[in-house]
Amino acid sequence: MSEFNAERAAQILAEAAISGNDRKTAKRHGVSDRTLRGWRHRLLEDPHFAALFQERIDEVELSWRADLVRTMRSGLRRARKLLAETDDLDKVTNLVDKLGGVGTAREALGVDGPRPDRSRQPAAEAPGSADAEGEGGEASDPGGPEGGLQ
């Protein structure tokens, strides 16, 4: 049995909470679903571990908010440039639609950023939970890796 690494466990649990997919997260990190459930149970008993987990969640949320702001600013710059350079309203309309999608995502995530489902209990998972292969997963980034709309 390997020694418990609270930092690693907190990071993996945060990723699982945000993605909503224990099976994929566990597989990606080489741990079992059962290990994740054990760590969740430990969150209830170990205040230091629970604090580390909350720090990891907060870091991800902060990063997402910063990415969203960068994406929206980049999209607005591109829209201004397009409006100045083209008479092709289809291109401008397409960009405005993408920016609207980013705005809708921002509203859906809440002013303070995304809220992962923290209601999951460390006990056995409910039937039909988001652990099924292919469910949950990563949200698409309309701005791509650089945060710019295309």
Contacts in CASP RR format, 6 or more apart in sequence:
PFRMAT RR
TARGET T0000
AUTHOR 0000-0000-0000
METHOD contacts of the structure
MODEL  1
MSEFNAERAAQILAEAAISGNDRKTAKRHGVSDRTLRGWRHRLLEDPHFA
ALFQERIDEVELSWRADLVRTMRSGLRRARKLLAETDDLDKVTNLVDKLG
GVGTAREALGVDGPRPDRSRQPAAEAPGSADAEGEGGEASDPGGPEGGLQ
6 46 0 8 1.000
6 48 0 8 1.000
6 49 0 8 1.000
6 52 0 8 1.000
7 52 0 8 1.000
8 29 0 8 1.000
9 39 0 8 1.000
9 42 0 8 1.000
9 49 0 8 1.000
10 49 0 8 1.000
10 52 0 8 1.000
10 53 0 8 1.000
10 55 0 8 1.000
10 56 0 8 1.000
11 56 0 8 1.000
12 25 0 8 1.000
12 26 0 8 1.000
12 29 0 8 1.000
12 31 0 8 1.000
12 36 0 8 1.000
12 39 0 8 1.000
13 36 0 8 1.000
13 39 0 8 1.000
13 40 0 8 1.000
13 43 0 8 1.000
13 53 0 8 1.000
13 56 0 8 1.000
14 53 0 8 1.000
14 56 0 8 1.000
14 57 0 8 1.000
14 60 0 8 1.000
14 116 0 8 1.000
15 25 0 8 1.000
15 29 0 8 1.000
16 22 0 8 1.000
16 25 0 8 1.000
16 26 0 8 1.000
16 36 0 8 1.000
17 57 0 8 1.000
17 116 0 8 1.000
17 117 0 8 1.000
17 118 0 8 1.000
17 120 0 8 1.000
18 57 0 8 1.000
18 60 0 8 1.000
18 114 0 8 1.000
18 116 0 8 1.000
19 25 0 8 1.000
19 136 0 8 1.000
19 137 0 8 1.000
19 138 0 8 1.000
20 116 0 8 1.000
20 117 0 8 1.000
20 130 0 8 1.000
20 131 0 8 1.000
20 135 0 8 1.000
20 136 0 8 1.000
20 137 0 8 1.000
21 130 0 8 1.000
21 131 0 8 1.000
21 134 0 8 1.000
21 135 0 8 1.000
21 136 0 8 1.000
21 137 0 8 1.000
22 33 0 8 1.000
22 36 0 8 1.000
22 125 0 8 1.000
22 129 0 8 1.000
22 130 0 8 1.000
22 131 0 8 1.000
23 33 0 8 1.000
23 131 0 8 1.000
23 132 0 8 1.000
23 133 0 8 1.000
24 133 0 8 1.000
24 134 0 8 1.000
24 136 0 8 1.000
24 137 0 8 1.000
25 36 0 8 1.000
26 32 0 8 1.000
26 33 0 8 1.000
26 35 0 8 1.000
26 36 0 8 1.000
33 125 0 8 1.000
33 131 0 8 1.000
37 122 0 8 1.000
37 123 0 8 1.000
37 124 0 8 1.000
37 125 0 8 1.000
38 122 0 8 1.000
39 49 0 8 1.000
40 120 0 8 1.000
40 121 0 8 1.000
40 122 0 8 1.000
41 122 0 8 1.000
42 49 0 8 1.000
42 122 0 8 1.000
43 49 0 8 1.000
43 50 0 8 1.000
43 53 0 8 1.000
43 122 0 8 1.000
44 50 0 8 1.000
44 122 0 8 1.000
57 116 0 8 1.000
57 118 0 8 1.000
61 112 0 8 1.000
61 113 0 8 1.000
61 114 0 8 1.000
64 109 0 8 1.000
64 113 0 8 1.000
64 114 0 8 1.000
65 112 0 8 1.000
65 113 0 8 1.000
67 141 0 8 1.000
67 147 0 8 1.000
68 102 0 8 1.000
68 105 0 8 1.000
68 106 0 8 1.000
68 109 0 8 1.000
68 113 0 8 1.000
70 147 0 8 1.000
70 148 0 8 1.000
71 102 0 8 1.000
71 141 0 8 1.000
71 142 0 8 1.000
71 143 0 8 1.000
71 144 0 8 1.000
71 147 0 8 1.000
71 148 0 8 1.000
71 149 0 8 1.000
72 99 0 8 1.000
72 102 0 8 1.000
72 103 0 8 1.000
72 106 0 8 1.000
74 143 0 8 1.000
74 146 0 8 1.000
74 147 0 8 1.000
74 148 0 8 1.000
74 149 0 8 1.000
75 95 0 8 1.000
75 98 0 8 1.000
75 99 0 8 1.000
75 102 0 8 1.000
75 143 0 8 1.000
75 148 0 8 1.000
75 149 0 8 1.000
76 99 0 8 1.000
78 95 0 8 1.000
78 148 0 8 1.000
78 149 0 8 1.000
79 92 0 8 1.000
79 95 0 8 1.000
79 96 0 8 1.000
79 99 0 8 1.000
82 91 0 8 1.000
82 92 0 8 1.000
82 95 0 8 1.000
83 92 0 8 1.000
86 92 0 8 1.000
95 149 0 8 1.000
98 142 0 8 1.000
98 149 0 8 1.000
99 149 0 8 1.000
101 142 0 8 1.000
102 142 0 8 1.000
102 143 0 8 1.000
102 149 0 8 1.000
105 139 0 8 1.000
105 142 0 8 1.000
106 113 0 8 1.000
109 115 0 8 1.000
117 130 0 8 1.000
120 129 0 8 1.000
125 131 0 8 1.000
130 136 0 8 1.000
141 147 0 8 1.000
142 149 0 8 1.000
143 149 0 8 1.000
143 150 0 8 1.000
144 150 0 8 1.000
END
